[in-house]
Amino acid sequence: MDKKIKLITVVGPTASGKTRLGVELAKRFNGEVISADSMQIYKGMQIATAKPTEEEMQGIPHHLIGFLPPDKTYSVAMFVNDAKECIADITARGKLPVIVGGTGLYVDSLLNNISFHEADRSAGITDELWELYYAGGIDRLLEILKKIDGESAERLSVEKNPKRIIRAIEFYKTTGITITEQNKRSRLAESPYSPVKLGLNFEDRQKLYDRINLRVDRMLEEGLVAEAKRVFASELSFTSVKAIGYKELFPYLKGELPLEECIEKLKQETRRYAKRQITWFKRDKDINWLYPDKAGSFEQLLEQAVQITDKGLTYG
């Protein structure tokens, strides 16, 4: 059997410090960063998506950031394909891939070697399901999915992403098998990767929420409203329009709500998103969790991460 490709993953909720830790680990282990963030892929969406700046990158090459126009749709299948190409290129040059990001579906699909069934889509079925969603809400879709695929319904009821629920229903109606079954079949192909998994979280959840609130304040100082105004005026795809940081400000840009109310809504939605991210990643028992609020300093946190990574790369 071919030797598995070693890599590092740094995951966790938004504002937990993934970017900084990923860069420092790349510096220590001769690595390059691959972003696993479903919104940082878009061009011109710098502030709201918290893309790392040139200064934050510290000369470390970053891949899959800012390469797609915001009017283009991007999928997990596309990410897995693109990330695999990046990993192959990085390792061929004798460097270590460092996957950094908070989009759990991207990370899990890549590491578990999920293959995606490219079944023909039915526009009629899709349109019908979207009409049901707009008429009856997310719960109506979940009722339908529960009758077809209870396991997927339970999983997606946490995320409550209508696009993914509709895709699960559509997949069954098109192929005759459930997405759960397809995922089980696809996992029969062994993963080519041997990851050292690191996760950032906070023992005191309020400290994470304080960091999120502070990050939003800084985004506003950096020009978030002006960026949102420009994005609002441009053509957006179904995926890019969901970016947290823009849609919460659109009511202000349309003159419907005061800015202060929209800012508070943005902070609230970001905190909720962080909570969903934590719930997702906590399911993975192989993640080595690190706690910035417990470490004492970033340097101490980094040394913990280095020790875990050293061991994992040596014996994993």
PAZAPA-4460 file (N, C-alpha, C; in steps of 0.05 Angstrom, whole numbers, plus 32768, in hexadecimal, padded with zeros to 4 digits):
% residues 316
    n_x    n_y    n_z   ca_x   ca_y   ca_z    c_x    c_y    c_z   seq   type   mol
   8011   7FE8   8000   8000   8000   8000   8011   8019   8000     1      M     A
   800A   802D   7FF0   8019   8046   7FEE   8019   8054   8009     2      D     A
   802F   8061   800F   8031   8070   8028   801E   8087   8027     3      K     A
   8010   808C   803E   7FFD   80A1   803F   800A   80BC   8041     4      K     A
   7FFD   80D1   8036   8007   80EC   8036   8002   80F9   8051     5      I     A
   8016   8103   805D   8013   8110   8077   800C   812D   8074     6      K     A
   7FFB   8137   8085   7FF3   8153   8084   7FE8   815B   809F     7      L     A
   7FE5   8175   80A3   7FDA   8181   80BC   7FC0   818E   80B6     8      I     A
   7FAC   818B   80C8   7F94   819A   80C5   7F90   81AB   80DE     9      T     A
   7F88   81C4   80DB   7F82   81D6   80F1   7F66   81E0   80ED    10      V     A
   7F54   81D7   80FF   7F37   81DE   80FC   7F2D   81EA   8116    11      V     A
   7F14   81F3   8115   7F08   81FF   812C   7EF5   8215   8124    12      G     A
   7EE9   8222   8137   7ED6   8238   8131   7EE3   8251   8127    13      P     A
   7ED3   8262   811C   7EDD   827C   8112   7EE8   828C   812A    14      T     A
   7EFD   829C   8124   7F0A   82AE   8138   7F19   829F   814E    15      A     A
   7F1F   8285   814A   7F2D   8276   815E   7F4B   8277   815B    16      S     A
   7F55   8282   8144   7F72   8284   8140   7F7E   8270   812E    17      G     A
   7F6E   8264   811C   7F77   824F   810A   7F8D   825A   80F7    18      K     A
   7F88   8271   80EC   7F9B   827C   80D8   7FB7   827F   80E3    19      T     A
   7FB9   828B   80FB   7FD3   828F   8107   7FE1   8275   810E    20      R     A
   7FD2   8262   8119   7FDE   8248   8120   7FE7   8239   8107    21      L     A
   7FD6   823A   80F2   7FDD   822C   80D9   7FF6   8237   80CD    22      G     A
   7FF9   8251   80CD   8011   825D   80C1   802A   8255   80D2    23      V     A
   8028   8256   80EC   803F   8250   80FD   8047   8232   80F9    24      E     A
   8034   8221   80F7   803A   8204   80F2   8047   8200   80D7    25      L     A
   803D   820F   80C3   8049   820D   80A8   8066   8216   80A9    26      A     A
   806C   822B   80B9   8087   8234   80BC   8099   821F   80CA    27      K     A
   808E   8212   80DE   809E   81FE   80ED   80A3   81E5   80DD    28      R     A
   808F   81DD   80CC   8091   81C3   80C0   8094   81C4   80A1    29      F     A
   809E   81DB   8097   80A3   81DF   807B   8089   81D9   806B    30      N     A
   8074   81E7   8072   805A   81E1   8066   804F   81F8   8056    31      G     A
   8039   81F3   8048   8029   8207   803A   800C   8203   8042    32      E     A
   7FFD   8219   8044   7FE2   8218   804D   7FCE   8214   8037    33      V     A
   7FBA   8203   803B   7FA3   8200   8029   7F8B   8209   8039    34      I     A
   7F7D   821D   8030   7F65   8227   803E   7F4E   8214   803A    35      S     A
   7F40   820E   8050   7F27   81FE   804F   7F11   8210   805A    36      A     A
   7F0C   8226   804C   7EF8   8239   8053   7EE6   823F   803B    37      D     A
   7ECD   823A   803D   7EBB   823B   8026   7EB6   8257   801C    38      S     A
   7EBE   826C   802B   7EBA   8287   8022   7ED4   8295   801B    39      M     A
   7EEA   828D   8026   7F04   8299   801F   7F0C   8293   8003    40      Q     A
   7EFE   8282   7FF5   7F05   827B   7FD9   7EFF   8293   7FC7    41      I     A
   7EED   82A5   7FCF   7EE3   82BA   7FBD   7EF5   82D2   7FBC    42      Y     A
   7EF8   82DD   7FA4   7F06   82F6   7FA0   7EF5   830E   7FAB    43      K     A
   7F03   8322   7FB5   7EF6   833A   7FBD   7EE6   8339   7FD6    44      G     A
   7EE8   8322   7FE5   7ED9   831F   7FFE   7EED   831B   8014    45      M     A
   7EFD   8330   8019   7F14   832F   802A   7F0D   8331   8048    46      Q     A
   7EFF   8347   804F   7EFB   834D   806B   7EE7   833A   8079    47      I     A
   7ED0   8336   806C   7EBB   8326   8079   7EC3   8309   807D    48      A     A
   7ED3   82FF   806A   7EDB   82E3   806C   7EF5   82DF   807C    49      T     A
   7F00   82F5   8086   7F18   82F4   8096   7F2F   82E6   8088    50      A     A
   7F33   82EC   806E   7F49   82E1   8060   7F63   82EB   806C    51      K     A
   7F77   82D9   806E   7F91   82E2   8079   7F9E   82F7   8068    52      P     A
   7FA9   830B   8074   7FB8   8320   8066   7FD4   8316   805F    53      T     A
   7FE2   8325   804E   7FFD   831E   8047   800E   831D   8060    54      E     A
   8009   832F   8072   8019   8330   808B   8013   8317   809C    55      E     A
   7FFA   830F   809D   7FF3   82F7   80AD   7FFE   82DD   80A0    56      E     A
   8000   82DD   8086   800B   82C5   8078   8029   82C1   807D    57      M     A
   8037   82D6   8083   8053   82D5   808A   8064   82C7   8075    58      Q     A
   805C   82CA   805C   806C   82BE   8046   8065   82A1   8040    59      G     A
   8053   8296   8050   804B   827A   804C   8037   8279   8035    60      I     A
   803C   8269   8020   8028   8267   800A   800D   825D   8014    61      P     A
   7FF8   826A   800B   7FDC   8262   8012   7FCD   825B   7FF8    62      H     A
   7FC0   8244   7FF8   7FB1   823B   7FE1   7F93   823B   7FE6    63      H     A
   7F84   823D   7FD0   7F66   823D   7FD0   7F5B   8255   7FDF    64      L     A
   7F68   826C   7FDC   7F5E   8285   7FE7   7F5B   829A   7FD1    65      I     A
   7F43   82A6   7FCF   7F3F   82BC   7FBC   7F44   82B5   7F9F    66      G     A
   7F3B   829E   7F96   7F40   8296   7F7B   7F27   8295   7F69    67      F     A
   7F0F   8299   7F76   7EF6   8295   7F67   7EE5   82AE   7F68    68      L     A
   7EDA   82B7   7F51   7EC8   82CE   7F51   7EAF   82C8   7F62    69      P     A
   7EA4   82DC   7F70   7E8D   82D7   7F81   7E73   82CF   7F73    70      P     A
   7E72   82D1   7F58   7E5A   82C9   7F4A   7E5B   82AB   7F43    71      D     A
   7E71   829D   7F4B   7E74   8281   7F46   7E6D   8270   7F5E    72      K     A
   7E5F   825A   7F59   7E58   8247   7F6E   7E6F   8233   7F72    73      T     A
   7E74   822C   7F8B   7E89   8219   7F92   7E7D   8204   7FA4    74      Y     A
   7E87   81EB   7FA1   7E7B   81D5   7FAF   7E91   81C6   7FBF    75      S     A
   7E88   81B4   7FD0   7E9B   81A4   7FDF   7EAA   8191   7FCD    76      V     A
   7E9D   8187   7FB8   7EAA   8176   7FA4   7EC1   8185   7F96    77      A     A
   7EBC   819E   7F90   7ED1   81AE   7F83   7EE8   81B3   7F96    78      M     A
   7EE1   81B8   7FB0   7EF7   81BC   7FC3   7F08   81A3   7FC6    79      F     A
   7EFC   818C   7FC9   7F0B   8173   7FCC   7F1E   816F   7FB4    80      V     A
   7F14   8174   7F9C   7F25   8171   7F84   7F3C   8185   7F85    81      N     A
   7F36   819E   7F8B   7F4A   81B3   7F8B   7F5F   81AF   7FA1    82      D     A
   7F55   81A7   7FB9   7F67   81A2   7FCF   7F7A   818B   7FCA    83      A     A
   7F6F   8176   7FBD   7F80   815F   7FB7   7F97   8167   7FA4    84      K     A
   7F90   8178   7F90   7FA5   8182   7F7E   7FBA   8192   7F8D    85      E     A
   7FB1   81A3   7FA0   7FC4   81B3   7FAF   7FD6   81A1   7FC0    86      C     A
   7FCA   818D   7FCD   7FDA   817B   7FDE   7FEF   816D   7FCD    87      I     A
   7FE7   8163   7FB6   7FFA   8155   7FA4   8011   8167   7F9C    88      A     A
   800A   8180   7F96   801F   8193   7F8E   8032   819A   7FA5    89      D     A
   8026   819F   7FBC   8037   81A7   7FD4   8049   8190   7FDC    90      I     A
   803F   8178   7FDD   8050   8161   7FE5   8065   815A   7FD0    91      T     A
   805E   815F   7FB7   8071   8159   7FA1   808A   816C   7FA4    92      A     A
   8086   8183   7FB0   809C   8195   7FB4   80A9   8192   7FCF    93      R     A
   80A2   817C   7FDD   80AF   8175   7FF6   80A6   8185   800E    94      G     A
   808E   8190   800B   8083   81A0   8022   806B   8192   802E    95      K     A
   8062   819D   8045   804C   8191   8054   8033   81A1   8051    96      L     A
   801D   8194   8048   8003   81A3   8046   7FF8   81A8   8062    97      P     A
   7FEE   81C1   8066   7FE1   81C8   807F   7FC5   81D2   8078    98      V     A
   7FB1   81C2   807E   7F95   81C9   8078   7F8B   81DB   808F    99      I     A
   7F82   81F3   8089   7F78   8205   809D   7F5D   8210   8096   100      V     A
   7F49   820C   80A7   7F2F   8217   80A1   7F19   820C   80B3   101      G     A
   7F02   821A   80B1   7EEC   8213   80C2   7ED4   8207   80B4   102      G     A
   7ED7   8201   809A   7EC1   81F4   808C   7EC4   81D6   808F   103      T     A
   7EB6   81CB   80A3   7EB9   81AF   80AA   7EB3   819B   8094   104      G     A
   7E9F   81A1   8084   7E98   818F   806E   7EAF   818C   805A   105      L     A
   7EBC   81A2   8055   7ED4   81A2   8043   7EEA   8190   804E   106      Y     A
   7EF1   8195   8067   7F07   8186   8074   7F01   8168   8075   107      V     A
   7EE9   8162   807F   7EE2   8145   8082   7EE0   8137   8067   108      D     A
   7ED5   8144   8053   7ED2   8137   8039   7EEE   8132   802D   109      S     A
   7F00   8144   8031   7F1B   8140   8027   7F2A   812A   8035   110      L     A
   7F2A   812B   8050   7F39   8117   805F   7F2D   80FB   805E   111      L     A
   7F13   80F9   805B   7F05   80DF   805A   7F04   80D4   803D   112      N     A
   7F0F   80E3   802A   7F10   80DA   800E   7EF4   80D5   8003   113      N     A
   7EE2   80E7   8009   7EC7   80E4   7FFF   7EC7   80E9   7FE1   114      I     A
   7EBA   80D7   7FD2   7EB6   80DB   7FB5   7E9A   80E5   7FB1   115      S     A
   7E96   80F5   7F9C   7E7C   8101   7F98   7E70   80F8   7F7E   116      F     A
   7E57   80EE   7F81   7E48   80E3   7F6A   7E3F   80FA   7F59   117      H     A
   7E48   80FA   7F40   7E41   8110   7F2E   7E27   8109   7F1E   118      E     A
   7E12   8105   7F2D   7DF8   80FE   7F20   7DEC   8116   7F12   119      A     A
   7DDE   8110   7EFC   7DD0   8126   7EEF   7DBB   8133   7F02   120      D     A
   7DBA   814D   7F01   7DA8   815B   7F12   7D8E   8160   7F03   121      R     A
   7D78   8161   7F12   7D5E   8166   7F06   7D56   8182   7F0E   122      S     A
   7D55   8195   7EFB   7D4D   81B0   7F01   7D31   81B1   7F0D   123      A     A
   7D1F   819F   7F03   7D04   819F   7F0C   7D02   8197   7F2A   124      G     A
   7D11   8183   7F32   7D11   817B   7F4E   7D1C   8191   7F5F   125      I     A
   7D32   819C   7F56   7D3F   81B1   7F66   7D2C   81C9   7F6A   126      T     A
   7D20   81D2   7F54   7D0E   81E9   7F56   7CF6   81E3   7F69   127      D     A
   7CEC   81CB   7F66   7CD5   81C3   7F77   7CDD   81C3   7F95   128      E     A
   7CF5   81BA   7F9B   7CFE   81BA   7FB7   7D03   81D6   7FC2   129      L     A
   7D0E   81E7   7FB1   7D12   8203   7FBA   7CF7   8211   7FBF   130      W     A
   7CE3   820A   7FAE   7CC9   8216   7FB3   7CBD   820C   7FCD   131      E     A
   7CC2   81F3   7FD4   7CB9   81E8   7FEE   7CC7   81F6   8005   132      L     A
   7CE0   81FB   8001   7CF0   8209   8016   7CE5   8225   801B   133      Y     A
   7CE1   8234   8005   7CD7   824F   8009   7CBB   8250   8014   134      Y     A
   7CAB   823B   800E   7C8F   823A   8018   7C8D   8230   8035   135      A     A
   7C9D   821B   803B   7C9B   820D   8054   7CB3   820E   8067   136      G     A
   7CC9   821A   805D   7CE0   821C   806E   7CF1   8203   806F   137      G     A
   7D06   8205   807F   7D1A   81EF   8081   7D0E   81D6   808D   138      I     A
   7CFA   81D9   809F   7CEE   81C1   80AC   7CDF   81B0   8098   139      D     A
   7CD3   81BC   8084   7CC5   81AD   8070   7CD8   819B   8060   140      R     A
   7CEF   81A7   8059   7D03   8197   804B   7D0E   8180   805C   141      L     A
   7D12   8186   8076   7D1D   8171   8088   7D09   815A   808B   142      L     A
   7CEF   8161   808B   7CDA   814C   808C   7CDD   8139   8074   143      E     A
   7CE1   8144   805D   7CE3   8133   8045   7CFD   8123   8046   144      I     A
   7D13   812F   804E   7D2C   8121   804F   7D2B   810B   8065   145      L     A
   7D1E   8110   807B   7D1C   80FC   8090   7D10   80E2   8086   146      K     A
   7CFC   80E4   8075   7CEF   80CC   806A   7D01   80BD   8057   147      K     A
   7D13   80CB   804B   7D25   80BF   8037   7D3F   80B5   8044   148      I     A
   7D4B   80C6   8055   7D65   80C2   805F   7D67   80CE   807B   149      D     A
   7D5F   80BF   808F   7D5E   80C9   80AB   7D79   80D2   80B5   150      G     A
   7D8E   80C4   80AD   7DA8   80CA   80B7   7DB1   80E6   80AD   151      E     A
   7DAD   80EB   8093   7DB4   8105   8088   7DA2   811B   8094   152      S     A
   7D89   8115   8098   7D77   8129   80A4   7D80   8131   80C0   153      A     A
   7D88   811E   80D0   7D92   8124   80EB   7DAB   8135   80EA   154      E     A
   7DBD   812E   80D8   7DD6   813D   80D5   7DD1   8159   80CB   155      R     A
   7DC1   815C   80B7   7DBC   8176   80AB   7DA9   8188   80BB   156      L     A
   7D9B   817C   80CD   7D89   818C   80DE   7D99   819F   80F0   157      S     A
   7DB2   8198   80F6   7DC3   81AA   8106   7DCD   81C1   80F6   158      V     A
   7DD5   81BC   80DD   7DE0   81D1   80CC   7DCA   81E3   80C0   159      E     A
   7DB4   81D6   80B9   7D9D   81E4   80AD   7DA4   81F4   8094   160      K     A
   7DB3   81E7   8083   7DBA   81F3   8069   7DA7   81E9   8054   161      N     A
   7D95   81FA   804A   7D81   81F0   8036   7D8D   81E4   801D   162      P     A
   7DA3   81EF   8014   7DB0   81E5   7FFC   7DB8   81C8   7FFF   163      K     A
   7DC4   81C2   8016   7DCE   81A6   801B   7DB6   8193   801F   164      R     A
   7DA1   819D   802C   7D8A   818B   8030   7D7C   8186   8015   165      I     A
   7D7A   819A   8005   7D6E   8197   7FEA   7D7F   8184   7FD9   166      I     A
   7D99   8187   7FDB   7DAB   8175   7FCC   7DA8   8158   7FD5   167      R     A
   7DA4   8153   7FEF   7DA1   8138   7FF9   7D87   812C   7FEE   168      A     A
   7D72   813B   7FEE   7D58   8131   7FE4   7D5A   812C   7FC6   169      I     A
   7D66   8140   7FB8   7D69   813E   7F9B   7D7A   8126   7F93   170      E     A
   7D8F   8121   7FA3   7DA2   810A   7F9D   7D92   80F0   7F9E   171      F     A
   7D81   80ED   7FB2   7D72   80D4   7FB4   7D5E   80D1   7F9D   172      Y     A
   7D50   80E7   7F97   7D3C   80E6   7F81   7D49   80E1   7F66   173      K     A
   7D62   80E9   7F63   7D70   80E6   7F49   7D7E   80CB   7F47   174      T     A
   7D8A   80C2   7F5D   7D9B   80A9   7F5B   7D8E   8090   7F67   175      T     A
   7D7A   8094   7F79   7D6D   807E   7F86   7D7C   8074   7F9E   176      G     A
   7D92   8081   7FA5   7DA0   807A   7FBE   7DA3   8094   7FCF   177      I     A
   7DA7   8091   7FE9   7DA9   80A8   7FFA   7DC6   80B2   7FFA   178      T     A
   7DC9   80CC   8001   7DE4   80D7   8004   7DF3   80C9   801A   179      I     A
   7DE5   80C0   802F   7DF2   80B1   8044   7DFF   8098   803A   180      T     A
   7DF0   8089   8029   7DFA   8071   801D   7E11   8077   800A   181      E     A
   7E0E   808C   7FFB   7E24   8093   7FE8   7E3E   809A   7FF7   182      Q     A
   7E3B   80A8   800E   7E52   80AF   801E   7E5F   8096   8029   183      N     A
   7E4F   8082   8032   7E5A   8069   803C   7E69   805A   8027   184      K     A
   7E5E   805A   800F   7E6B   804C   7FF9   7E85   805A   7FF2   185      R     A
   7E85   8075   7FF2   7E9D   8083   7FEA   7EB3   8080   7FFE   186      S     A
   7EAC   807B   8017   7EC0   8078   802C   7ECF   805D   802A   187      R     A
   7EC5   804B   8019   7ED2   8032   8015   7EEE   8035   8009   188      L     A
   7EF2   804C   7FFB   7F0C   8052   7FF1   7F1C   805F   8007   189      A     A
   7F32   8052   800E   7F42   805C   8025   7F4E   8077   801F   190      E     A
   7F4F   8088   8034   7F5B   80A2   8031   7F79   80A0   802C   191      S     A
   7F83   80B1   801A   7FA0   80B1   8015   7FB0   80C2   8029   192      P     A
   7FA1   80CE   803D   7FAE   80E1   804F   7FB1   80D7   806B   193      Y     A
   7FC6   80E0   8078   7FCB   80DA   8094   7FCD   80F5   80A3   194      S     A
   7FB7   8100   80AC   7FB7   811B   80B7   7FBD   811C   80D5   195      P     A
   7FCB   8131   80DD   7FCD   8139   80F9   7FB7   814E   80FD   196      V     A
   7FA3   8148   810D   7F8C   8159   810F   7F8D   816A   8129   197      K     A
   7F8D   8184   8125   7F8E   8197   813B   7F74   81A8   813A   198      L     A
   7F69   81AD   8151   7F51   81BD   8153   7F54   81D3   8168   199      G     A
   7F49   81EB   8162   7F4A   8200   8176   7F2E   8205   8181   200      L     A
   7F2C   8208   819B   7F12   820D   81A8   7F18   821C   81C2   201      N     A
   7F03   8224   81CF   7F05   8233   81E8   7EF6   8225   81FE   202      F     A
   7F03   8221   8215   7EF5   8216   822C   7EDF   8229   8235   203      E     A
   7EE5   8243   8235   7ED2   8257   823C   7EC6   8262   8222   204      D     A
   7EAE   8259   821B   7EA2   8260   8201   7E9F   827F   81FF   205      R     A
   7E9A   828D   8215   7E97   82A9   8214   7EB0   82B7   820A   206      Q     A
   7EC7   82AC   820F   7EE0   82B8   8205   7EE1   82B6   81E7   207      K     A
   7ED7   82A1   81DC   7ED6   829E   81BE   7EC2   82B3   81B3   208      L     A
   7EAB   82B6   81C1   7E97   82C9   81B7   7EA2   82E6   81B9   209      Y     A
   7EB2   82EB   81CE   7EBE   8305   81D0   7ED1   830B   81B9   210      D     A
   7EE0   82F6   81B1   7EF2   82F9   819A   7EE3   82FD   8180   211      R     A
   7ECC   82F0   817E   7EBC   82F4   8166   7EB1   8310   8165   212      I     A
   7EA7   831A   817B   7E9C   8336   817C   7EB2   834A   8175   213      N     A
   7ECA   8345   8180   7EE1   8357   817B   7EE9   8356   815E   214      L     A
   7EE8   833E   8152   7EF0   833B   8136   7EDC   834B   8124   215      R     A
   7EC2   834A   812A   7EAF   8359   811B   7EB4   8377   811D   216      V     A
   7EBA   8380   8135   7EC1   839C   8139   7ED9   83A4   8128   217      D     A
   7EED   8393   8127   7F04   8399   8117   7EFE   8399   80F9   218      R     A
   7EED   8387   80F1   7EE5   8386   80D5   7ED7   83A0   80CD   219      M     A
   7EC7   83AA   80DE   7EB9   83C3   80D9   7ECD   83DA   80D6   220      L     A
   7EE2   83DA   80E7   7EF7   83EE   80E6   7F07   83EC   80CB   221      E     A
   7F09   83D3   80C1   7F18   83CF   80A9   7F09   83D4   808F   222      E     A
   7EEE   83DA   8092   7EDE   83E1   807B   7ECA   83CC   8072   223      G     A
   7EC0   83BD   8085   7EAD   83A8   807E   7E94   83B2   8070   224      L     A
   7E89   83C9   8079   7E71   83D4   806E   7E75   83DB   8050   225      V     A
   7E8C   83E7   804A   7E92   83EE   802E   7E95   83D5   801D   226      A     A
   7EA2   83C1   8029   7EA5   83A7   801A   7E8A   839B   8015   227      E     A
   7E79   839A   8029   7E5E   838F   8027   7E4E   839D   8011   228      A     A
   7E51   83B8   8010   7E43   83C8   7FFC   7E4C   83C0   7FE0   229      K     A
   7E66   83BC   7FDC   7E70   83B4   7FC2   7E67   8398   7FBB   230      R     A
   7E68   8386   7FCE   7E5F   836A   7FC9   7E41   836A   7FC4   231      V     A
   7E31   837A   7FD2   7E14   837C   7FCF   7E0D   8384   7FB3   232      F     A
   7E1D   8395   7FA7   7E18   839F   7F8C   7E21   838C   7F76   233      A     A
   7E30   8377   7F7D   7E3A   8365   7F69   7E29   834C   7F67   234      S     A
   7E2E   833D   7F52   7E1F   8324   7F4E   7E2C   830E   7F5F   235      E     A
   7E1B   8300   7F6F   7E25   82EC   7F81   7E19   82D1   7F7A   236      L     A
   7E29   82BC   7F80   7E1F   82A1   7F7C   7E0F   8298   7F94   237      S     A
   7E03   8280   7F91   7DF4   8276   7FA8   7E05   8271   7FC0   238      F     A
   7E1E   826A   7FBC   7E30   8264   7FD3   7E3C   827E   7FDE   239      T     A
   7E45   8290   7FCD   7E52   82A8   7FD8   7E3F   82BB   7FE7   240      S     A
   7E26   82BB   7FDF   7E12   82CD   7FEC   7E0D   82C6   8009   241      V     A
   7E15   82AE   8011   7E10   82A5   802C   7E26   82AD   8040   242      K     A
   7E3B   82BB   8036   7E51   82C2   8048   7E48   82D3   805F   243      A     A
   7E4E   82CA   8077   7E48   82DA   808F   7E59   82F3   808E   244      I     A
   7E4B   830A   8093   7E5A   8324   8092   7E4E   8336   807C   245      G     A
   7E41   832A   8069   7E34   833A   8054   7E16   833A   8057   246      Y     A
   7E0A   8322   8057   7DED   8321   8057   7DE0   832E   8070   247      K     A
   7DEF   832F   8086   7DE5   833C   809E   7DE5   835A   809B   248      E     A
   7DF6   8365   8089   7DF8   8382   8085   7DE6   838B   806E   249      L     A
   7DDC   8379   805E   7DCB   8381   8047   7DB3   8391   804F   250      F     A
   7DA5   838A   8065   7D8E   839A   806D   7D95   83B7   8072   251      P     A
   7DAD   83BC   807D   7DB6   83D8   8081   7DBB   83E5   8066   252      Y     A
   7DC8   83D7   8053   7DCE   83E2   8039   7DB4   83E8   8029   253      L     A
   7D9F   83D9   802F   7D85   83DE   8022   7D74   83F2   8031   254      K     A
   7D7F   83FD   8047   7D70   8411   8056   7D5A   8406   8067   255      G     A
   7D5B   83EC   806E   7D45   83DF   807D   7D4A   83DF   809B   256      E     A
   7D64   83DE   80A3   7D6B   83DC   80BF   7D82   83EE   80C5   257      L     A
   7D84   83F8   80DE   7D9C   8408   80E6   7DB5   83F7   80E7   258      P     A
   7DCC   8403   80E3   7DE6   83F4   80E2   7DEB   83E5   80FC   259      L     A
   7DE5   83F2   8113   7DEB   83E6   812D   7DDC   83CB   812F   260      E     A
   7DC3   83CA   8126   7DB3   83B2   8128   7DBF   839C   8117   261      E     A
   7DC8   83A4   80FF   7DD4   8390   80ED   7DEF   8385   80F7   262      C     A
   7DFE   8397   8104   7E17   838E   8110   7E13   837A   8126   263      I     A
   7DFF   837F   8137   7DF9   836C   814C   7DF0   8352   8141   264      E     A
   7DE0   8353   812B   7DD7   833A   811E   7DEF   832B   8113   265      K     A
   7E03   8339   8107   7E1B   832D   80FD   7E2A   831F   8113   266      L     A
   7E2E   832B   8129   7E3C   831F   8140   7E2D   8306   8149   267      K     A
   7E13   8308   814B   7E03   82F1   8154   7E05   82DA   8141   268      Q     A
   7E03   82DF   8126   7E05   82C9   8113   7E21   82BD   8112   269      E     A
   7E35   82CD   8116   7E50   82C2   8117   7E54   82B0   812F   270      T     A
   7E49   82B8   8146   7E4B   82A7   815E   7E3C   828D   8159   271      R     A
   7E25   828E   814C   7E16   8276   8147   7E25   8264   8134   272      R     A
   7E32   8270   8120   7E42   8260   810D   7E59   8252   811B   273      Y     A
   7E66   8260   812E   7E7C   8254   813D   7E72   823C   814D   274      A     A
   7E5B   823F   8158   7E4F   8229   8168   7E4A   8210   8156   275      K     A
   7E40   8215   813E   7E3C   81FF   812B   7E56   81F2   8123   276      R     A
   7E6A   8202   811F   7E85   81F7   8118   7E8F   81E5   812E   277      Q     A
   7E8D   81EE   8147   7E97   81DE   815E   7E88   81C3   815F   278      I     A
   7E6D   81C4   815B   7E5D   81AC   815B   7E66   8199   8146   279      T     A
   7E6C   81A3   812E   7E75   8192   8118   7E90   8185   811F   280      W     A
   7EA4   8195   8126   7EBE   818A   812A   7EC0   8178   8143   281      F     A
   7EB0   817C   8157   7EB0   816B   816F   7EA9   814E   8169   282      K     A
   7E9D   8149   8152   7E96   812D   814B   7EAF   811D   8144   283      R     A
   7EC5   812B   813D   7EDD   811D   8134   7EEF   8118   814D   284      D     A
   7EF0   80FF   8155   7EFF   80F7   816D   7F1D   80F7   8169   285      K     A
   7F26   80FB   8150   7F43   80FB   814B   7F50   8116   814D   286      D     A
   7F3F   812B   8151   7F4A   8146   8153   7F57   814A   816E   287      I     A
   7F6F   8155   816D   7F7D   815D   8186   7F75   817A   818C   288      N     A
   7F66   817E   81A1   7F5C   8198   81A7   7F70   81A9   81B7   289      W     A
   7F72   81C2   81AF   7F83   81D6   81BD   7F71   81ED   81C5   290      L     A
   7F77   81F9   81DD   7F66   820E   81E8   7F76   8227   81ED   291      Y     A
   7F73   823B   81DB   7F82   8254   81DF   7F7D   8261   81FA   292      P     A
   7F65   825F   8205   7F60   826C   821F   7F6B   825C   8236   293      D     A
   7F76   8245   8231   7F81   8234   8246   7FA0   8233   8243   294      K     A
   7FAA   8239   822C   7FC7   8235   8226   7FD9   824A   8234   295      A     A
   7FCE   8261   8239   7FDE   8276   8247   7FE8   828B   8233   296      G     A
   7FF3   8281   821D   7FFD   8293   8208   7FFC   8285   81ED   297      S     A
   7FFE   8294   81D7   7FFE   8287   81BD   8017   8275   81BA   298      F     A
   802E   827E   81C4   8047   826F   81C2   8044   8254   81D0   299      E     A
   8036   8253   81E6   8032   8239   81F4   801F   8228   81E4   300      Q     A
   800A   8234   81D9   7FF7   8225   81C8   8006   8219   81B0   301      L     A
   8017   8229   81A4   8026   8220   818C   8038   8208   8193   302      L     A
   8045   820A   81AA   8057   81F4   81B2   8047   81DA   81B7   303      E     A
   802F   81DD   81C2   801D   81C5   81C5   8017   81B9   81A9   304      Q     A
   8010   81CB   8196   800A   81C2   817B   8022   81B5   816E   305      A     A
   8039   81C0   8172   8052   81B6   8165   8058   819A   8170   306      V     A
   8055   8196   818A   805A   817C   8196   8047   8167   818B   307      Q     A
   802D   816E   818A   8019   815B   817F   8020   8154   8162   308      I     A
   8027   8169   8153   802C   8165   8136   8045   8155   8132   309      T     A
   805A   815B   8141   8073   814B   8140   806E   812D   8144   310      D     A
   805F   8128   8159   8058   810C   815F   8048   80FF   8149   311      K     A
   8034   810E   8140   8022   8103   812B   8030   80FE   8111   312      G     A
   8042   8110   8109   8051   810C   80F0   8065   80F6   80F2   313      L     A
   8070   80F2   810A   8084   80DD   810E   8078   80C1   8110   314      T     A
   8062   80BF   811F   8057   80A5   8125   803C   80A0   8117   315      Y     A
   8030   80B4   810B   8016   80B1   8100   8016   80A0   80E6   316      G     A
***
